[in-house]
Amino acid sequence: MNDDDRDPWSVTEQDLYESMRSFRDEETDAVLATVVDVEGSAYRRPGAKMLVAPGQESLGAITAGCLEGPVNDLAADVLDAGEPIVHTFDLMDDEGWGLGLGCNGIIDILLEPLDAGWETVLEELDAGRPVARTTVVGVDDAASGGAVAVGDRIVTDATGDHLSAASRGGLPQSVLEAVADERERLRPRGGAGTVTVETEDGTIEVFVEWLTPAPDLLLFGTQNDVHPVARIGHEAGFRVVIASARGARSDPEQFPHAHAVRTTKPTDVAEVVDVPERTYAVIMSHNAIEDRLALASLLDTDVPYVGLMGPRDRFEDLRADMATEDDRELTDDELERIATPVGLDLGGGEPTQIAISIVAEALAVHNDRDGGRLKERKGPIHTRVAPSE
């Protein structure tokens, strides 16, 4: 994957994690800024991140750009002190900012050194496993003299087991028990939110977030139309995997936006799928027999979405061939997972427009949305994960 021309502001979470790993390996000093709470509206929601390193461009975005300067200044202070802090920005105070921002939100941002406390998290993500961080982001005066401080945390895997978080203080058992249900409630969608915990020593604010590996966009085919889908898919945050039935067309250098390029028989496409529940497949070989065999292989997995290039009539012919040649009648559940014609109804027929349509549909399915217009959506446009009662 070639990132030489990537826009630092719009890097994906996958890119950000890879940069964090590189910084750790190269012992580069850096600070990670994370949105931990939002009151009102804001460009990004809790969990959004930006990586700041002295003398380098910041990677990622926590706002539309209005806070990058102040956050960079605060990051320098965090590096000097070697301690995490939480800073509140009141963007509703236009007079104070003098920028006419109109964001109508109050944003709390955690800034922390990219230290050894991140090693376990990065190792889990590298292995394709989701991981939860539970971090103290606020301690009132009564609790400030106790055993916890801003930045203390635990790291938890998907089974609930606590993992090592070297260089960071842990959390009292009472706090762990108080946030356990909230952590599990946030897990299905990789959510994040702040929980208030009342202890004998005072009130503690705890930020709970799930960090998840990027979803896979599996593209079966190596014709020219794969390239814009791979590029848009990567820019949208997918880990792009290209599966080819042609060994001569499986050179990774031909697909600079793919994370992996693999050779497989159409009947064995399922073997390319690493984590079915996190894989969104698009069949685009433009070969009717190979498409049919690849479709059958993918439907034997738990892949939630299989896009199939081509018109409805072609799919009906393919479906009939499956019944006669393979003695396989598609079930209602399988038909629900198949998207053909693939993509959202955006209009336009340029290759990039088609690619946007395809990736947009996969992204909508991943986010449990229908791809409708935001002006017709009731309530906030971003999912608000409110703490449970």
Backbone torsions as a table, in degrees:
resi	resn	phi	psi	omega
1	MET	NA	126.3	-176.9
2	ASN	-98.4	115.5	-178.0
3	ASP	-108.8	15.9	-175.1
4	ASP	-60.4	-32.8	-176.0
5	ASP	-108.0	19.2	-177.9
6	ARG	-71.8	150.4	177.0
7	ASP	-85.3	117.2	-176.4
8	PRO	-57.4	-32.0	-176.8
9	TRP	-71.6	-32.2	-173.6
10	SER	-108.2	24.5	177.0
11	VAL	-62.7	150.9	178.8
12	THR	-80.8	168.9	175.9
13	GLU	-60.4	-39.2	178.6
14	GLN	-60.1	-44.8	177.6
15	ASP	-61.4	-40.6	-178.1
16	LEU	-63.4	-45.0	179.4
17	TYR	-63.5	-39.1	178.7
18	GLU	-65.0	-38.1	177.5
19	SER	-67.5	-39.1	177.3
20	MET	-61.0	-42.0	177.6
21	ARG	-62.8	-42.9	178.9
22	SER	-63.0	-42.3	179.2
23	PHE	-61.9	-41.6	179.6
24	ARG	-66.0	-43.8	-178.9
25	ASP	-63.8	-36.4	-177.9
26	GLU	-90.3	1.6	-179.3
27	GLU	56.6	41.2	177.5
28	THR	-87.0	127.1	177.3
29	ASP	-66.5	133.5	-179.7
30	ALA	-157.0	161.8	178.0
31	VAL	-127.4	136.8	175.5
32	LEU	-104.3	126.5	176.4
33	ALA	-104.7	128.3	-177.8
34	THR	-128.7	130.3	172.7
35	VAL	-70.9	121.7	-177.4
36	VAL	-110.4	-17.4	178.3
37	ASP	-159.7	144.6	177.6
38	VAL	-135.2	126.2	172.6
39	GLU	-108.8	120.3	-174.5
40	GLY	91.0	-146.1	-177.5
41	SER	-109.3	153.7	178.3
42	ALA	-160.0	162.2	-177.9
43	TYR	-65.1	-39.8	178.9
44	ARG	-119.6	157.4	-177.9
45	ARG	-105.3	172.4	178.1
46	PRO	-52.4	136.1	-176.8
47	GLY	106.3	-19.5	178.7
48	ALA	-64.4	143.8	-171.7
49	LYS	-133.3	154.5	173.3
50	MET	-142.5	134.0	-179.1
51	LEU	-104.1	125.7	-175.6
52	VAL	-119.6	126.7	176.8
53	ALA	-131.1	136.6	-178.9
54	PRO	-55.5	132.2	176.4
55	GLY	76.8	4.2	179.0
56	GLN	-125.5	159.2	176.1
57	GLU	-68.9	142.7	176.6
58	SER	-67.7	147.5	178.6
59	LEU	-113.5	129.8	179.1
60	GLY	96.7	176.7	-175.2
61	ALA	-142.2	133.3	173.7
62	ILE	-113.8	-14.0	172.9
63	THR	-143.8	-175.4	176.9
64	ALA	-74.7	-0.4	177.3
65	GLY	130.1	-9.9	-172.9
66	CYS	-74.9	-18.8	-176.0
67	LEU	-108.5	-1.6	-174.1
68	GLU	-58.7	-41.1	178.9
69	GLY	-62.0	-55.4	177.5
70	PRO	-58.6	-37.8	180.0
71	VAL	-67.4	-38.4	176.7
72	ASN	-61.4	-40.2	178.4
73	ASP	-64.0	-43.8	179.0
74	LEU	-65.4	-35.5	179.8
75	ALA	-61.8	-37.7	178.0
76	ALA	-62.5	-39.9	177.8
77	ASP	-64.9	-38.7	-179.9
78	VAL	-65.0	-40.9	178.1
79	LEU	-64.6	-39.9	179.5
80	ASP	-63.6	-43.3	-176.6
81	ALA	-82.1	-27.0	-177.7
82	GLY	72.0	18.7	-177.3
83	GLU	-129.0	143.8	177.2
84	PRO	-73.1	152.8	175.9
85	ILE	-138.0	162.2	170.6
86	VAL	-120.7	127.6	-179.0
87	HIS	-121.6	139.5	-179.4
88	THR	-104.7	130.1	175.7
89	PHE	-114.0	120.8	178.0
90	ASP	-96.9	96.2	-176.9
91	LEU	-83.0	-2.0	174.6
92	MET	-81.5	-13.1	-179.1
93	ASP	-89.0	77.1	-178.0
94	ASP	-64.5	-31.4	179.1
95	GLU	-66.0	-38.1	-179.8
96	GLY	-68.7	-37.1	-178.5
97	TRP	-86.5	-33.5	-179.8
98	GLY	66.7	24.9	-176.8
99	LEU	-115.8	-5.2	-177.4
100	GLY	59.8	41.0	-173.0
101	LEU	-67.5	-45.3	178.9
102	GLY	62.9	28.0	-178.6
103	CYS	-75.9	-21.1	177.3
104	ASN	56.1	41.9	-180.0
105	GLY	-148.2	154.7	172.9
106	ILE	-113.5	124.1	-171.6
107	ILE	-118.4	127.9	172.8
108	ASP	-100.6	129.1	-177.3
109	ILE	-123.9	126.8	174.2
110	LEU	-89.7	126.2	174.7
111	LEU	-115.8	126.0	-175.1
112	GLU	-142.1	145.5	176.1
113	PRO	-62.7	144.3	174.6
114	LEU	-81.5	79.4	-172.8
115	ASP	-105.7	-167.7	-177.2
116	ALA	-63.2	-18.2	177.7
117	GLY	-62.7	-15.3	179.5
118	TRP	-90.7	-10.6	-173.6
119	GLU	-57.6	-48.0	-178.3
120	THR	-62.1	-42.9	179.7
121	VAL	-59.5	-48.8	-177.6
122	LEU	-65.5	-36.6	177.9
123	GLU	-63.9	-41.7	178.9
124	GLU	-65.5	-42.8	179.3
125	LEU	-66.0	-39.6	177.2
126	ASP	-59.3	-33.2	-179.2
127	ALA	-85.5	3.1	178.1
128	GLY	79.2	22.9	-178.0
129	ARG	-112.8	134.9	176.1
130	PRO	-69.4	153.1	-178.3
131	VAL	-146.5	146.5	179.8
132	ALA	-109.9	138.1	172.4
133	ARG	-111.9	131.8	175.6
134	THR	-119.0	111.3	-167.8
135	THR	-126.3	135.4	174.6
136	VAL	-72.1	124.7	178.8
137	VAL	-121.1	-0.3	178.1
138	GLY	-163.8	134.7	178.8
139	VAL	-136.6	123.5	-178.3
140	ASP	-76.3	174.1	-174.7
141	ASP	-58.7	-37.5	-177.8
142	ALA	-66.7	-33.5	-176.6
143	ALA	-94.7	-7.7	-173.4
144	SER	-66.0	-22.5	178.5
145	GLY	-92.5	6.9	-177.8
146	GLY	-86.7	-150.8	-171.4
147	ALA	-94.8	3.6	-178.4
148	VAL	-123.4	155.0	178.2
149	ALA	-145.3	161.3	177.9
150	VAL	-56.6	130.8	-179.4
151	GLY	101.9	-17.7	175.9
152	ASP	-63.6	143.7	-176.0
153	ARG	-159.7	166.3	166.4
154	ILE	-125.6	156.9	175.8
155	VAL	-118.1	132.4	-174.1
156	THR	-128.1	138.6	176.9
157	ASP	-89.5	-177.6	-173.8
158	ALA	-67.0	-18.3	178.7
159	THR	-89.4	-5.7	-178.9
160	GLY	95.4	-2.0	178.8
161	ASP	-74.0	140.7	178.8
162	HIS	-83.5	133.8	179.7
163	LEU	-107.6	163.2	-179.7
164	SER	-66.2	139.7	174.5
165	ALA	-131.0	70.7	-174.9
166	ALA	-52.3	143.6	176.3
167	SER	77.9	-0.4	177.7
168	ARG	-118.7	141.7	174.6
169	GLY	-68.5	152.6	-179.9
170	GLY	-85.6	-164.8	179.9
171	LEU	-126.4	145.6	177.7
172	PRO	-59.6	151.1	-179.0
173	GLN	-59.2	-35.5	-179.4
174	SER	-63.2	-36.2	178.3
175	VAL	-71.0	-41.5	179.1
176	LEU	-59.3	-42.6	179.8
177	GLU	-67.3	-35.1	-177.4
178	ALA	-69.0	-28.9	-176.6
179	VAL	-103.0	-2.6	-174.4
180	ALA	-59.7	-46.1	-179.0
181	ASP	-65.9	-39.3	-180.0
182	GLU	-65.8	-38.8	178.6
183	ARG	-61.2	-42.1	179.6
184	GLU	-70.3	-33.6	179.2
185	ARG	-66.4	-32.9	-178.4
186	LEU	-80.9	-17.1	-169.9
187	ARG	-63.8	-42.6	-172.1
188	PRO	-55.8	-36.8	-177.8
189	ARG	-108.8	15.1	-179.7
190	GLY	62.5	42.8	-173.5
191	GLY	-83.0	176.6	179.4
192	ALA	-149.4	146.8	178.4
193	GLY	-173.0	164.0	-179.2
194	THR	-104.0	136.1	-178.0
195	VAL	-119.5	136.0	176.1
196	THR	-94.7	126.0	-178.1
197	VAL	-119.8	124.1	176.5
198	GLU	-91.1	123.5	178.7
199	THR	-119.4	173.7	178.2
200	GLU	-63.4	-26.8	-177.1
201	ASP	-93.8	-6.5	-178.7
202	GLY	138.7	-167.9	-175.6
203	THR	-96.3	135.5	178.2
204	ILE	-123.7	132.8	174.1
205	GLU	-98.0	127.6	-176.4
206	VAL	-123.6	128.5	178.0
207	PHE	-97.1	122.4	-179.8
208	VAL	-111.4	126.1	179.0
209	GLU	-143.6	145.1	173.1
210	TRP	-102.7	126.4	173.5
211	LEU	-103.5	124.9	-173.2
212	THR	-122.4	145.7	174.0
213	PRO	-61.0	153.1	-179.8
214	ALA	-63.3	143.8	174.2
215	PRO	-67.8	151.5	179.6
216	ASP	-90.4	136.2	169.2
217	LEU	-109.8	105.3	-176.7
218	LEU	-94.7	119.6	-179.4
219	LEU	-111.2	116.6	177.2
220	PHE	-97.3	108.2	-177.9
221	GLY	141.8	157.0	-178.8
222	THR	-137.7	21.2	175.1
223	GLN	-72.3	173.0	-174.7
224	ASN	-60.9	-28.7	-177.1
225	ASP	-71.9	-8.2	175.8
226	VAL	-69.2	-34.2	-172.8
227	HIS	-58.8	-51.6	179.9
228	PRO	-65.9	-31.9	177.4
229	VAL	-66.3	-40.9	178.0
230	ALA	-64.2	-42.9	-178.2
231	ARG	-65.8	-49.3	179.9
232	ILE	-64.9	-38.3	179.1
233	GLY	-61.6	-43.5	177.6
234	HIS	-63.7	-44.3	-179.2
235	GLU	-65.7	-25.4	179.2
236	ALA	-84.2	-4.5	175.7
237	GLY	104.8	6.6	176.7
238	PHE	-83.7	153.4	166.8
239	ARG	-90.0	108.9	-171.3
240	VAL	-87.2	126.5	177.3
241	VAL	-123.0	124.5	179.2
242	ILE	-105.7	127.5	178.1
243	ALA	-111.5	127.4	-175.9
244	SER	-123.2	138.3	173.4
245	ALA	-88.1	2.2	-178.4
246	ARG	-118.9	109.4	-178.7
247	GLY	-58.2	-33.4	-179.2
248	ALA	-70.1	-18.6	-180.0
249	ARG	-103.8	22.0	-175.9
250	SER	-111.3	23.6	178.2
251	ASP	-78.5	118.0	-178.7
252	PRO	-55.8	-28.9	-178.7
253	GLU	-66.4	-20.3	177.8
254	GLN	-76.7	-14.7	-175.5
255	PHE	-130.2	76.6	-172.8
256	PRO	-65.6	-17.3	-178.2
257	HIS	-97.5	1.8	179.1
258	ALA	-91.3	142.8	174.4
259	HIS	-80.5	-26.8	179.8
260	ALA	-153.5	144.6	175.1
261	VAL	-127.6	124.2	-174.0
262	ARG	-130.1	146.5	176.2
263	THR	-97.4	132.7	-178.6
264	THR	-154.8	153.7	171.1
265	LYS	-75.2	150.1	177.9
266	PRO	-55.4	-34.5	-179.5
267	THR	-71.6	-14.4	-175.3
268	ASP	-113.9	17.7	-178.3
269	VAL	-58.4	-32.8	-179.9
270	ALA	-57.5	-28.0	-179.2
271	GLU	-70.7	-16.9	177.8
272	VAL	-80.3	-20.1	-177.0
273	VAL	-75.8	119.8	180.0
274	ASP	-83.0	-54.6	179.3
275	VAL	-126.9	98.4	-173.9
276	PRO	-53.0	-43.3	-175.9
277	GLU	-64.6	-16.2	-176.9
278	ARG	-115.9	21.2	-177.0
279	THR	-118.9	133.8	178.2
280	TYR	-122.3	116.1	-169.6
281	ALA	-106.2	146.0	174.1
282	VAL	-131.5	120.8	179.1
283	ILE	-94.4	118.9	-175.1
284	MET	-147.6	47.8	179.4
285	SER	-83.4	-19.6	-178.1
286	HIS	63.9	22.5	174.4
287	ASN	-121.0	115.9	-171.0
288	ALA	-59.5	-41.3	-178.4
289	ILE	-69.1	-46.4	-179.8
290	GLU	-64.0	-38.8	178.0
291	ASP	-61.5	-42.7	-178.9
292	ARG	-63.5	-45.7	-178.9
293	LEU	-67.2	-39.2	178.8
294	ALA	-67.0	-38.8	178.7
295	LEU	-61.5	-46.3	179.8
296	ALA	-61.5	-41.1	-179.8
297	SER	-63.1	-44.4	-177.9
298	LEU	-69.9	-34.7	-180.0
299	LEU	-69.4	-15.9	175.6
300	ASP	-80.1	-1.5	175.7
301	THR	-107.1	-178.3	177.1
302	ASP	-95.7	21.1	176.3
303	VAL	-57.0	125.6	-173.7
304	PRO	-79.6	-13.5	-173.9
305	TYR	-146.4	126.5	174.1
306	VAL	-129.0	105.5	176.4
307	GLY	-84.7	140.2	-178.2
308	LEU	-128.5	117.7	179.4
309	MET	-66.9	144.7	175.8
310	GLY	121.1	163.4	-179.1
311	PRO	-76.9	172.0	-178.6
312	ARG	-62.3	-40.2	-178.3
313	ASP	-61.0	-38.8	178.9
314	ARG	-63.7	-40.5	179.5
315	PHE	-66.3	-38.2	179.2
316	GLU	-64.2	-38.1	175.8
317	ASP	-65.0	-42.2	179.7
318	LEU	-62.9	-42.0	-179.6
319	ARG	-64.1	-40.0	177.8
320	ALA	-65.3	-39.0	178.6
321	ASP	-66.2	-35.6	176.9
322	MET	-62.2	-38.9	-178.7
323	ALA	-69.7	-40.5	-176.2
324	THR	-87.0	-43.3	-175.6
325	GLU	-82.9	-34.4	-174.6
326	ASP	-111.5	-1.8	-177.9
327	ASP	53.1	46.9	-177.5
328	ARG	-132.0	116.6	174.2
329	GLU	-97.6	127.5	-179.3
330	LEU	-69.7	134.2	178.8
331	THR	-82.4	168.1	177.5
332	ASP	-61.2	-39.2	178.9
333	ASP	-63.5	-41.1	179.4
334	GLU	-67.4	-40.6	178.2
335	LEU	-63.9	-33.2	178.2
336	GLU	-66.7	-33.2	-178.9
337	ARG	-80.2	-19.4	-178.0
338	ILE	-86.0	130.7	176.7
339	ALA	-115.0	106.3	177.5
340	THR	-151.7	130.1	-5.2
341	PRO	-57.7	142.4	-174.8
342	VAL	-77.7	145.6	173.8
343	GLY	107.7	166.2	174.8
344	LEU	-87.9	156.9	-178.4
345	ASP	-81.8	85.0	-180.0
346	LEU	-103.3	-11.9	-173.4
347	GLY	77.4	171.0	178.2
348	GLY	85.1	147.1	-177.8
349	GLY	-129.1	9.5	176.2
350	GLU	-68.3	149.6	-178.6
351	PRO	-52.4	-42.8	-180.0
352	THR	-68.9	-36.1	178.1
353	GLN	-65.0	-39.9	177.0
354	ILE	-64.6	-42.0	179.7
355	ALA	-62.2	-42.8	177.8
356	ILE	-59.8	-42.7	-179.9
357	SER	-60.8	-43.4	-178.4
358	ILE	-66.9	-49.9	-178.1
359	VAL	-65.7	-36.7	179.3
360	ALA	-61.9	-39.3	178.7
361	GLU	-66.8	-44.0	178.4
362	ALA	-61.1	-40.7	179.7
363	LEU	-66.5	-39.7	178.5
364	ALA	-62.7	-42.4	178.4
365	VAL	-64.1	-42.7	179.3
366	HIS	-59.8	-37.4	-177.9
367	ASN	-93.9	9.5	178.6
368	ASP	57.8	44.4	177.1
369	ARG	-121.9	165.6	-179.5
370	ASP	-104.2	0.6	176.8
371	GLY	78.8	16.7	179.9
372	GLY	-74.2	175.8	-179.5
373	ARG	-75.0	137.6	-177.4
374	LEU	-63.8	-32.1	-179.4
375	LYS	-63.8	-20.5	179.8
376	GLU	-98.1	-0.5	179.2
377	ARG	-85.2	132.2	177.7
378	LYS	-83.5	136.7	177.5
379	GLY	83.6	-167.8	-176.9
380	PRO	-61.9	148.0	178.9
381	ILE	-78.6	-24.8	176.0
382	HIS	-101.3	143.6	176.7
383	THR	-63.7	125.1	177.5
384	ARG	-97.8	120.4	-179.5
385	VAL	-99.1	93.0	-179.3
386	ALA	-81.9	142.9	177.6
387	PRO	-57.5	142.6	177.9
388	SER	-70.9	155.1	-179.9
389	GLU	-76.2	NA	NA
